[in-house]
Amino acid sequence: MQVIADNGYDAFRTGGTEEFKQTATKQAFGSVHAQPGDLVHNGYTADYVCSLYRKRDIAHLWKIGYRRSKENSPAKLVLVDGKTAGFRLF
């Protein structure tokens, strides 16, 4: 989340699978950054919800709260062999 707040596109792609690096374009990152950018920049909390295990990956679900807002956002981080294979902020 801090990478999103800092608009750190290169850091966002670090540690990702090759497929993730190809699909995590600057445009795609820009839309993720634009959604909660200011809210995250002003402070946030990340509460871990659960893990979902599938054939070759693990999806971690988080509840993101924003310090200057009553809004919340669910986030999903998908890992394959310990590398980021997907990220979505709803």
Secondary structure as GFF3:
##gff-version 3
##sequence-region A 1 90
A	DSSP	alpha_helix	2	5	.	.	.	ID=ss1
A	DSSP	alpha_helix	9	13	.	.	.	ID=ss2
A	DSSP	alpha_helix	18	23	.	.	.	ID=ss3
A	DSSP	alpha_helix	26	34	.	.	.	ID=ss4
A	DSSP	alpha_helix	37	41	.	.	.	ID=ss5
A	DSSP	beta_strand	44	53	.	.	.	ID=ss6
A	DSSP	beta_strand	58	66	.	.	.	ID=ss7
A	DSSP	beta_strand	72	80	.	.	.	ID=ss8
A	DSSP	beta_strand	83	89	.	.	.	ID=ss9
###
